Structure formats: structure tokens, C-alpha cells
Amino acid sequence: MSTATPPLKLYIKPGCPWCTQAVGYLNEQGFHYEPIDVLSDPASYDEMKRLSGQSLTPTLVVHDGDPGNLKILPDFGVDELIPFLREHGITPERT
């Protein structure tokens, strides 16, 4: 069984202060994630809305490959991000 951190996708919009804070926190803590600018990629925006049921950013999607094991944190601040990561055992990948 792998102990690697599940892939993280962070849906963001440029200029969004909550997105900037989320990116800053994830970077400072050493998390590996894929930032997705939903304003420059309409298909990704549609995907985010389909997965999360809403249109606000930042939205974090965690997927470990099991279709039934998708974890989503929509429209959040860092004060909500920290307990979400902790609750789901998602830790930084230090290199």
C-alpha cells in the first residue's frame, strides 16, 4: 500500500485573495499540487463546478485514484484548509 500523498488539484482564479493565501500556505508547507486557473481554462472551470457543485474558488480536490474516494473542499480560507488536510491525513511531500 502506498503512503504517498494523493494528488491535489487547486482550482484558482487570478486576483482572488483567498486563492493567493491558499497557494502561499501550500507552498510554504511543501505540498505538491496542480494549480488550475479556471478563468483561462473553461473546461477546468466546468470540471470544478461539476465536481464541487459550486463556482467559487479556491476549490481543492483530492483524488487517490479510487472514483468513490474523492475529497473536495470548495470555497475555503486557510483556516478551513488546515483542518481539512489534517482530517484526511494529507501531508506535505518534502524533498
Backbone as XML, in Angstrom:
<?xml version="1.0"?>
<chain id="A" units="angstrom">
  <residue number="1" name="MET">
    <atom name="N" x="0.851" y="-1.194" z="0.000"/>
    <atom name="CA" x="0.000" y="0.000" z="0.000"/>
    <atom name="C" x="0.890" y="1.248" z="0.000"/>
  </residue>
  <residue number="2" name="SER">
    <atom name="N" x="0.606" y="2.165" z="-0.871"/>
    <atom name="CA" x="1.384" y="3.393" z="-0.985"/>
    <atom name="C" x="1.004" y="4.387" z="0.103"/>
  </residue>
  <residue number="3" name="THR">
    <atom name="N" x="2.022" y="5.087" z="0.629"/>
    <atom name="CA" x="1.769" y="6.125" z="1.625"/>
    <atom name="C" x="1.947" y="7.504" z="1.022"/>
  </residue>
  <residue number="4" name="ALA">
    <atom name="N" x="2.093" y="7.580" z="-0.293"/>
    <atom name="CA" x="2.280" y="8.874" z="-0.953"/>
    <atom name="C" x="1.014" y="9.719" z="-0.810"/>
  </residue>
  <residue number="5" name="THR">
    <atom name="N" x="1.223" y="11.011" z="-0.762"/>
    <atom name="CA" x="0.102" y="11.937" z="-0.670"/>
    <atom name="C" x="-0.730" y="11.855" z="-1.944"/>
  </residue>
  <residue number="6" name="PRO">
    <atom name="N" x="-2.049" y="11.784" z="-1.818"/>
    <atom name="CA" x="-2.892" y="11.780" z="-3.016"/>
    <atom name="C" x="-2.689" y="13.053" z="-3.823"/>
  </residue>
  <residue number="7" name="PRO">
    <atom name="N" x="-2.896" y="12.968" z="-5.127"/>
    <atom name="CA" x="-2.752" y="14.162" z="-5.963"/>
    <atom name="C" x="-3.747" y="15.257" z="-5.539"/>
  </residue>
  <residue number="8" name="LEU">
    <atom name="N" x="-3.253" y="16.465" z="-5.496"/>
    <atom name="CA" x="-4.065" y="17.630" z="-5.135"/>
    <atom name="C" x="-4.233" y="18.505" z="-6.370"/>
  </residue>
  <residue number="9" name="LYS">
    <atom name="N" x="-5.473" y="18.919" z="-6.619"/>
    <atom name="CA" x="-5.755" y="19.907" z="-7.656"/>
    <atom name="C" x="-6.347" y="21.113" z="-6.957"/>
  </residue>
  <residue number="10" name="LEU">
    <atom name="N" x="-5.764" y="22.280" z="-7.220"/>
    <atom name="CA" x="-6.249" y="23.513" z="-6.616"/>
    <atom name="C" x="-6.783" y="24.411" z="-7.722"/>
  </residue>
  <residue number="11" name="TYR">
    <atom name="N" x="-8.086" y="24.554" z="-7.761"/>
    <atom name="CA" x="-8.740" y="25.427" z="-8.741"/>
    <atom name="C" x="-8.712" y="26.849" z="-8.197"/>
  </residue>
  <residue number="12" name="ILE">
    <atom name="N" x="-8.170" y="27.767" z="-8.997"/>
    <atom name="CA" x="-7.979" y="29.154" z="-8.556"/>
    <atom name="C" x="-8.411" y="30.132" z="-9.645"/>
  </residue>
  <residue number="13" name="LYS">
    <atom name="N" x="-8.597" y="31.385" z="-9.215"/>
    <atom name="CA" x="-8.832" y="32.499" z="-10.131"/>
    <atom name="C" x="-7.788" y="33.568" z="-9.815"/>
  </residue>
  <residue number="14" name="PRO">
    <atom name="N" x="-7.090" y="34.092" z="-10.836"/>
    <atom name="CA" x="-6.129" y="35.157" z="-10.602"/>
    <atom name="C" x="-6.799" y="36.351" z="-9.931"/>
  </residue>
  <residue number="15" name="GLY">
    <atom name="N" x="-6.118" y="36.936" z="-8.972"/>
    <atom name="CA" x="-6.643" y="38.102" z="-8.271"/>
    <atom name="C" x="-7.504" y="37.754" z="-7.075"/>
  </residue>
  <residue number="16" name="CYS">
    <atom name="N" x="-7.844" y="36.500" z="-6.898"/>
    <atom name="CA" x="-8.655" y="36.066" z="-5.761"/>
    <atom name="C" x="-7.765" y="36.020" z="-4.517"/>
  </residue>
  <residue number="17" name="PRO">
    <atom name="N" x="-8.065" y="36.827" z="-3.484"/>
    <atom name="CA" x="-7.191" y="36.863" z="-2.309"/>
    <atom name="C" x="-7.170" y="35.539" z="-1.545"/>
  </residue>
  <residue number="18" name="TRP">
    <atom name="N" x="-8.271" y="34.811" z="-1.533"/>
    <atom name="CA" x="-8.297" y="33.519" z="-0.836"/>
    <atom name="C" x="-7.441" y="32.509" z="-1.595"/>
  </residue>
  <residue number="19" name="CYS">
    <atom name="N" x="-7.438" y="32.602" z="-2.920"/>
    <atom name="CA" x="-6.592" y="31.725" z="-3.734"/>
    <atom name="C" x="-5.121" y="32.005" z="-3.457"/>
  </residue>
  <residue number="20" name="THR">
    <atom name="N" x="-4.761" y="33.283" z="-3.402"/>
    <atom name="CA" x="-3.381" y="33.671" z="-3.120"/>
    <atom name="C" x="-2.937" y="33.133" z="-1.763"/>
  </residue>
  <residue number="21" name="GLN">
    <atom name="N" x="-3.804" y="33.224" z="-0.766"/>
    <atom name="CA" x="-3.478" y="32.710" z="0.567"/>
    <atom name="C" x="-3.337" y="31.190" z="0.544"/>
  </residue>
  <residue number="22" name="ALA">
    <atom name="N" x="-4.224" y="30.504" z="-0.158"/>
    <atom name="CA" x="-4.150" y="29.038" z="-0.235"/>
    <atom name="C" x="-2.855" y="28.597" z="-0.920"/>
  </residue>
  <residue number="23" name="VAL">
    <atom name="N" x="-2.521" y="29.229" z="-2.037"/>
    <atom name="CA" x="-1.285" y="28.914" z="-2.750"/>
    <atom name="C" x="-0.084" y="29.166" z="-1.848"/>
  </residue>
  <residue number="24" name="GLY">
    <atom name="N" x="-0.076" y="30.300" z="-1.158"/>
    <atom name="CA" x="1.018" y="30.624" z="-0.254"/>
    <atom name="C" x="1.181" y="29.588" z="0.842"/>
  </residue>
  <residue number="25" name="TYR">
    <atom name="N" x="0.074" y="29.183" z="1.450"/>
    <atom name="CA" x="0.138" y="28.198" z="2.525"/>
    <atom name="C" x="0.660" y="26.856" z="2.004"/>
  </residue>
  <residue number="26" name="LEU">
    <atom name="N" x="0.084" y="26.373" z="0.906"/>
    <atom name="CA" x="0.514" y="25.081" z="0.363"/>
    <atom name="C" x="1.991" y="25.112" z="-0.019"/>
  </residue>
  <residue number="27" name="ASN">
    <atom name="N" x="2.451" y="26.208" z="-0.620"/>
    <atom name="CA" x="3.863" y="26.340" z="-0.982"/>
    <atom name="C" x="4.753" y="26.366" z="0.257"/>
  </residue>
  <residue number="28" name="GLU">
    <atom name="N" x="4.392" y="27.176" z="1.249"/>
    <atom name="CA" x="5.195" y="27.285" z="2.475"/>
    <atom name="C" x="5.332" y="25.953" z="3.192"/>
  </residue>
  <residue number="29" name="GLN">
    <atom name="N" x="4.271" y="25.170" z="3.165"/>
    <atom name="CA" x="4.267" y="23.896" z="3.886"/>
    <atom name="C" x="4.878" y="22.739" z="3.084"/>
  </residue>
  <residue number="30" name="GLY">
    <atom name="N" x="5.141" y="22.971" z="1.807"/>
    <atom name="CA" x="5.787" y="21.941" z="0.985"/>
    <atom name="C" x="4.834" y="20.962" z="0.323"/>
  </residue>
  <residue number="31" name="PHE">
    <atom name="N" x="3.575" y="21.349" z="0.146"/>
    <atom name="CA" x="2.623" y="20.481" z="-0.543"/>
    <atom name="C" x="2.872" y="20.533" z="-2.042"/>
  </residue>
  <residue number="32" name="HIS">
    <atom name="N" x="2.707" y="19.391" z="-2.697"/>
    <atom name="CA" x="2.765" y="19.322" z="-4.154"/>
    <atom name="C" x="1.329" y="19.316" z="-4.647"/>
  </residue>
  <residue number="33" name="TYR">
    <atom name="N" x="1.022" y="20.188" z="-5.578"/>
    <atom name="CA" x="-0.340" y="20.308" z="-6.077"/>
    <atom name="C" x="-0.303" y="20.854" z="-7.492"/>
  </residue>
  <residue number="34" name="GLU">
    <atom name="N" x="-1.421" y="20.681" z="-8.168"/>
    <atom name="CA" x="-1.565" y="21.222" z="-9.523"/>
    <atom name="C" x="-2.483" y="22.438" z="-9.457"/>
  </residue>
  <residue number="35" name="PRO">
    <atom name="N" x="-1.941" y="23.650" z="-9.673"/>
    <atom name="CA" x="-2.808" y="24.822" z="-9.709"/>
    <atom name="C" x="-3.512" y="24.902" z="-11.059"/>
  </residue>
  <residue number="36" name="ILE">
    <atom name="N" x="-4.814" y="25.157" z="-11.023"/>
    <atom name="CA" x="-5.594" y="25.223" z="-12.253"/>
    <atom name="C" x="-6.340" y="26.550" z="-12.288"/>
  </residue>
  <residue number="37" name="ASP">
    <atom name="N" x="-5.969" y="27.400" z="-13.243"/>
    <atom name="CA" x="-6.585" y="28.713" z="-13.422"/>
    <atom name="C" x="-7.889" y="28.527" z="-14.198"/>
  </residue>
  <residue number="38" name="VAL">
    <atom name="N" x="-9.010" y="28.617" z="-13.497"/>
    <atom name="CA" x="-10.302" y="28.353" z="-14.129"/>
    <atom name="C" x="-10.758" y="29.475" z="-15.059"/>
  </residue>
  <residue number="39" name="LEU">
    <atom name="N" x="-10.162" y="30.648" z="-14.942"/>
    <atom name="CA" x="-10.538" y="31.737" z="-15.845"/>
    <atom name="C" x="-9.912" y="31.571" z="-17.226"/>
  </residue>
  <residue number="40" name="SER">
    <atom name="N" x="-8.729" y="30.952" z="-17.274"/>
    <atom name="CA" x="-8.077" y="30.763" z="-18.572"/>
    <atom name="C" x="-8.375" y="29.392" z="-19.171"/>
  </residue>
  <residue number="41" name="ASP">
    <atom name="N" x="-9.088" y="28.547" z="-18.428"/>
    <atom name="CA" x="-9.393" y="27.202" z="-18.914"/>
    <atom name="C" x="-10.859" y="26.874" z="-18.622"/>
  </residue>
  <residue number="42" name="PRO">
    <atom name="N" x="-11.756" y="27.219" z="-19.552"/>
    <atom name="CA" x="-13.186" y="26.997" z="-19.336"/>
    <atom name="C" x="-13.557" y="25.538" z="-19.048"/>
  </residue>
  <residue number="43" name="ALA">
    <atom name="N" x="-12.850" y="24.603" z="-19.641"/>
    <atom name="CA" x="-13.153" y="23.188" z="-19.394"/>
    <atom name="C" x="-12.854" y="22.827" z="-17.937"/>
  </residue>
  <residue number="44" name="SER">
    <atom name="N" x="-11.779" y="23.367" z="-17.400"/>
    <atom name="CA" x="-11.441" y="23.119" z="-15.991"/>
    <atom name="C" x="-12.447" y="23.790" z="-15.072"/>
  </residue>
  <residue number="45" name="TYR">
    <atom name="N" x="-12.926" y="24.960" z="-15.461"/>
    <atom name="CA" x="-13.964" y="25.645" z="-14.673"/>
    <atom name="C" x="-15.227" y="24.782" z="-14.620"/>
  </residue>
  <residue number="46" name="ASP">
    <atom name="N" x="-15.606" y="24.232" z="-15.765"/>
    <atom name="CA" x="-16.773" y="23.342" z="-15.814"/>
    <atom name="C" x="-16.543" y="22.095" z="-14.958"/>
  </residue>
  <residue number="47" name="GLU">
    <atom name="N" x="-15.330" y="21.552" z="-15.029"/>
    <atom name="CA" x="-14.999" y="20.377" z="-14.224"/>
    <atom name="C" x="-15.108" y="20.692" z="-12.731"/>
  </residue>
  <residue number="48" name="MET">
    <atom name="N" x="-14.569" y="21.834" z="-12.312"/>
    <atom name="CA" x="-14.642" y="22.239" z="-10.910"/>
    <atom name="C" x="-16.096" y="22.359" z="-10.462"/>
  </residue>
  <residue number="49" name="LYS">
    <atom name="N" x="-16.926" y="22.990" z="-11.293"/>
    <atom name="CA" x="-18.346" y="23.153" z="-10.947"/>
    <atom name="C" x="-19.050" y="21.794" z="-10.865"/>
  </residue>
  <residue number="50" name="ARG">
    <atom name="N" x="-18.722" y="20.899" z="-11.771"/>
    <atom name="CA" x="-19.327" y="19.568" z="-11.771"/>
    <atom name="C" x="-18.921" y="18.795" z="-10.515"/>
  </residue>
  <residue number="51" name="LEU">
    <atom name="N" x="-17.644" y="18.850" z="-10.166"/>
    <atom name="CA" x="-17.151" y="18.101" z="-9.012"/>
    <atom name="C" x="-17.635" y="18.673" z="-7.681"/>
  </residue>
  <residue number="52" name="SER">
    <atom name="N" x="-17.633" y="20.009" z="-7.576"/>
    <atom name="CA" x="-17.909" y="20.639" z="-6.279"/>
    <atom name="C" x="-19.343" y="21.132" z="-6.124"/>
  </residue>
  <residue number="53" name="GLY">
    <atom name="N" x="-20.063" y="21.239" z="-7.240"/>
    <atom name="CA" x="-21.432" y="21.727" z="-7.166"/>
    <atom name="C" x="-21.542" y="23.218" z="-6.931"/>
  </residue>
  <residue number="54" name="GLN">
    <atom name="N" x="-20.463" y="23.951" z="-7.180"/>
    <atom name="CA" x="-20.470" y="25.405" z="-6.974"/>
    <atom name="C" x="-19.405" y="26.030" z="-7.875"/>
  </residue>
  <residue number="55" name="SER">
    <atom name="N" x="-19.335" y="27.380" z="-7.904"/>
    <atom name="CA" x="-18.446" y="28.053" z="-8.858"/>
    <atom name="C" x="-17.379" y="28.927" z="-8.204"/>
  </residue>
  <residue number="56" name="LEU">
    <atom name="N" x="-17.203" y="28.815" z="-6.899"/>
    <atom name="CA" x="-16.272" y="29.696" z="-6.197"/>
    <atom name="C" x="-14.905" y="29.044" z="-6.001"/>
  </residue>
  <residue number="57" name="THR">
    <atom name="N" x="-13.891" y="29.901" z="-5.932"/>
    <atom name="CA" x="-12.527" y="29.438" z="-5.692"/>
    <atom name="C" x="-11.994" y="30.098" z="-4.422"/>
  </residue>
  <residue number="58" name="PRO">
    <atom name="N" x="-10.959" y="29.506" z="-3.840"/>
    <atom name="CA" x="-10.292" y="28.282" z="-4.256"/>
    <atom name="C" x="-11.148" y="27.059" z="-3.960"/>
  </residue>
  <residue number="59" name="THR">
    <atom name="N" x="-10.929" y="26.045" z="-4.742"/>
    <atom name="CA" x="-11.543" y="24.739" z="-4.517"/>
    <atom name="C" x="-10.434" y="23.699" z="-4.629"/>
  </residue>
  <residue number="60" name="LEU">
    <atom name="N" x="-10.312" y="22.883" z="-3.597"/>
    <atom name="CA" x="-9.293" y="21.839" z="-3.562"/>
    <atom name="C" x="-9.961" y="20.495" z="-3.793"/>
  </residue>
  <residue number="61" name="VAL">
    <atom name="N" x="-9.387" y="19.725" z="-4.711"/>
    <atom name="CA" x="-9.881" y="18.380" z="-4.994"/>
    <atom name="C" x="-8.732" y="17.407" z="-4.756"/>
  </residue>
  <residue number="62" name="VAL">
    <atom name="N" x="-9.015" y="16.381" z="-3.964"/>
    <atom name="CA" x="-8.030" y="15.354" z="-3.648"/>
    <atom name="C" x="-8.558" y="14.039" z="-4.197"/>
  </residue>
  <residue number="63" name="HIS">
    <atom name="N" x="-7.731" y="13.375" z="-4.998"/>
    <atom name="CA" x="-8.167" y="12.122" z="-5.610"/>
    <atom name="C" x="-7.030" y="11.119" z="-5.526"/>
  </residue>
  <residue number="64" name="ASP">
    <atom name="N" x="-7.306" y="9.949" z="-4.980"/>
    <atom name="CA" x="-6.271" y="8.924" z="-4.841"/>
    <atom name="C" x="-6.379" y="7.822" z="-5.894"/>
  </residue>
  <residue number="65" name="GLY">
    <atom name="N" x="-7.198" y="8.038" z="-6.917"/>
    <atom name="CA" x="-7.356" y="7.055" z="-7.972"/>
    <atom name="C" x="-8.633" y="6.234" z="-7.853"/>
  </residue>
  <residue number="66" name="ASP">
    <atom name="N" x="-9.220" y="6.182" z="-6.668"/>
    <atom name="CA" x="-10.469" y="5.459" z="-6.451"/>
    <atom name="C" x="-11.621" y="6.430" z="-6.721"/>
  </residue>
  <residue number="67" name="PRO">
    <atom name="N" x="-12.455" y="6.165" z="-7.729"/>
    <atom name="CA" x="-13.534" y="7.097" z="-8.076"/>
    <atom name="C" x="-14.476" y="7.411" z="-6.914"/>
  </residue>
  <residue number="68" name="GLY">
    <atom name="N" x="-14.614" y="6.503" z="-5.988"/>
    <atom name="CA" x="-15.502" y="6.732" z="-4.855"/>
    <atom name="C" x="-14.840" y="7.438" z="-3.690"/>
  </residue>
  <residue number="69" name="ASN">
    <atom name="N" x="-13.579" y="7.810" z="-3.854"/>
    <atom name="CA" x="-12.831" y="8.386" z="-2.742"/>
    <atom name="C" x="-12.373" y="9.813" z="-3.038"/>
  </residue>
  <residue number="70" name="LEU">
    <atom name="N" x="-13.217" y="10.596" z="-3.653"/>
    <atom name="CA" x="-12.913" y="11.980" z="-3.990"/>
    <atom name="C" x="-13.219" y="12.870" z="-2.792"/>
  </residue>
  <residue number="71" name="LYS">
    <atom name="N" x="-12.269" y="13.727" z="-2.425"/>
    <atom name="CA" x="-12.465" y="14.665" z="-1.320"/>
    <atom name="C" x="-12.412" y="16.079" z="-1.898"/>
  </residue>
  <residue number="72" name="ILE">
    <atom name="N" x="-13.374" y="16.910" z="-1.514"/>
    <atom name="CA" x="-13.471" y="18.246" z="-2.084"/>
    <atom name="C" x="-13.662" y="19.263" z="-0.974"/>
  </residue>
  <residue number="73" name="LEU">
    <atom name="N" x="-12.875" y="20.339" z="-1.039"/>
    <atom name="CA" x="-13.044" y="21.481" z="-0.142"/>
    <atom name="C" x="-13.313" y="22.699" z="-1.020"/>
  </residue>
  <residue number="74" name="PRO">
    <atom name="N" x="-14.581" y="23.102" z="-1.142"/>
    <atom name="CA" x="-14.918" y="24.237" z="-2.006"/>
    <atom name="C" x="-14.901" y="25.556" z="-1.246"/>
  </residue>
  <residue number="75" name="ASP">
    <atom name="N" x="-14.565" y="26.622" z="-1.965"/>
    <atom name="CA" x="-14.731" y="27.993" z="-1.459"/>
    <atom name="C" x="-14.243" y="28.114" z="-0.015"/>
  </residue>
  <residue number="76" name="PHE">
    <atom name="N" x="-12.924" y="28.023" z="0.180"/>
    <atom name="CA" x="-12.372" y="27.965" z="1.527"/>
    <atom name="C" x="-11.331" y="29.036" z="1.782"/>
  </residue>
  <residue number="77" name="GLY">
    <atom name="N" x="-11.026" y="29.230" z="3.046"/>
    <atom name="CA" x="-9.898" y="30.026" z="3.501"/>
    <atom name="C" x="-8.899" y="29.092" z="4.161"/>
  </residue>
  <residue number="78" name="VAL">
    <atom name="N" x="-7.703" y="29.600" z="4.449"/>
    <atom name="CA" x="-6.663" y="28.777" z="5.055"/>
    <atom name="C" x="-7.135" y="28.203" z="6.391"/>
  </residue>
  <residue number="79" name="ASP">
    <atom name="N" x="-7.972" y="28.955" z="7.113"/>
    <atom name="CA" x="-8.475" y="28.461" z="8.400"/>
    <atom name="C" x="-9.358" y="27.226" z="8.237"/>
  </residue>
  <residue number="80" name="GLU">
    <atom name="N" x="-9.890" y="26.992" z="7.056"/>
    <atom name="CA" x="-10.652" y="25.770" z="6.772"/>
    <atom name="C" x="-9.773" y="24.706" z="6.113"/>
  </residue>
  <residue number="81" name="LEU">
    <atom name="N" x="-8.741" y="25.156" z="5.398"/>
    <atom name="CA" x="-7.840" y="24.245" z="4.700"/>
    <atom name="C" x="-7.044" y="23.391" z="5.677"/>
  </residue>
  <residue number="82" name="ILE">
    <atom name="N" x="-6.509" y="23.993" z="6.708"/>
    <atom name="CA" x="-5.644" y="23.272" z="7.651"/>
    <atom name="C" x="-6.371" y="22.082" z="8.279"/>
  </residue>
  <residue number="83" name="PRO">
    <atom name="N" x="-7.570" y="22.271" z="8.873"/>
    <atom name="CA" x="-8.238" y="21.101" z="9.448"/>
    <atom name="C" x="-8.672" y="20.065" z="8.401"/>
  </residue>
  <residue number="84" name="PHE">
    <atom name="N" x="-9.002" y="20.513" z="7.182"/>
    <atom name="CA" x="-9.376" y="19.581" z="6.114"/>
    <atom name="C" x="-8.198" y="18.660" z="5.795"/>
  </residue>
  <residue number="85" name="LEU">
    <atom name="N" x="-7.010" y="19.235" z="5.629"/>
    <atom name="CA" x="-5.821" y="18.438" z="5.333"/>
    <atom name="C" x="-5.533" y="17.469" z="6.474"/>
  </residue>
  <residue number="86" name="ARG">
    <atom name="N" x="-5.610" y="17.961" z="7.687"/>
    <atom name="CA" x="-5.347" y="17.136" z="8.872"/>
    <atom name="C" x="-6.362" y="15.992" z="8.970"/>
  </residue>
  <residue number="87" name="GLU">
    <atom name="N" x="-7.630" y="16.314" z="8.802"/>
    <atom name="CA" x="-8.705" y="15.321" z="8.917"/>
    <atom name="C" x="-8.537" y="14.171" z="7.931"/>
  </residue>
  <residue number="88" name="HIS">
    <atom name="N" x="-8.020" y="14.476" z="6.741"/>
    <atom name="CA" x="-7.880" y="13.461" z="5.704"/>
    <atom name="C" x="-6.458" y="12.896" z="5.609"/>
  </residue>
  <residue number="89" name="GLY">
    <atom name="N" x="-5.611" y="13.256" z="6.566"/>
    <atom name="CA" x="-4.250" y="12.702" z="6.598"/>
    <atom name="C" x="-3.393" y="13.116" z="5.421"/>
  </residue>
  <residue number="90" name="ILE">
    <atom name="N" x="-3.632" y="14.289" z="4.884"/>
    <atom name="CA" x="-2.881" y="14.783" z="3.742"/>
    <atom name="C" x="-1.703" y="15.593" z="4.267"/>
  </residue>
  <residue number="91" name="THR">
    <atom name="N" x="-0.502" y="15.150" z="3.950"/>
    <atom name="CA" x="0.696" y="15.781" z="4.473"/>
    <atom name="C" x="1.572" y="16.276" z="3.337"/>
  </residue>
  <residue number="92" name="PRO">
    <atom name="N" x="2.453" y="17.238" z="3.650"/>
    <atom name="CA" x="3.368" y="17.760" z="2.610"/>
    <atom name="C" x="4.351" y="16.695" z="2.165"/>
  </residue>
  <residue number="93" name="GLU">
    <atom name="N" x="4.801" y="16.843" z="0.952"/>
    <atom name="CA" x="5.851" y="15.973" z="0.415"/>
    <atom name="C" x="7.132" y="16.779" z="0.410"/>
  </residue>
  <residue number="94" name="ARG">
    <atom name="N" x="7.968" y="16.532" z="1.343"/>
    <atom name="CA" x="9.254" y="17.246" z="1.431"/>
    <atom name="C" x="10.275" y="16.523" z="0.547"/>
  </residue>
  <residue number="95" name="THR">
    <atom name="N" x="11.073" y="17.325" z="-0.166"/>
    <atom name="CA" x="12.114" y="16.736" z="-0.998"/>
    <atom name="C" x="13.470" y="17.064" z="-0.446"/>
  </residue>
</chain>
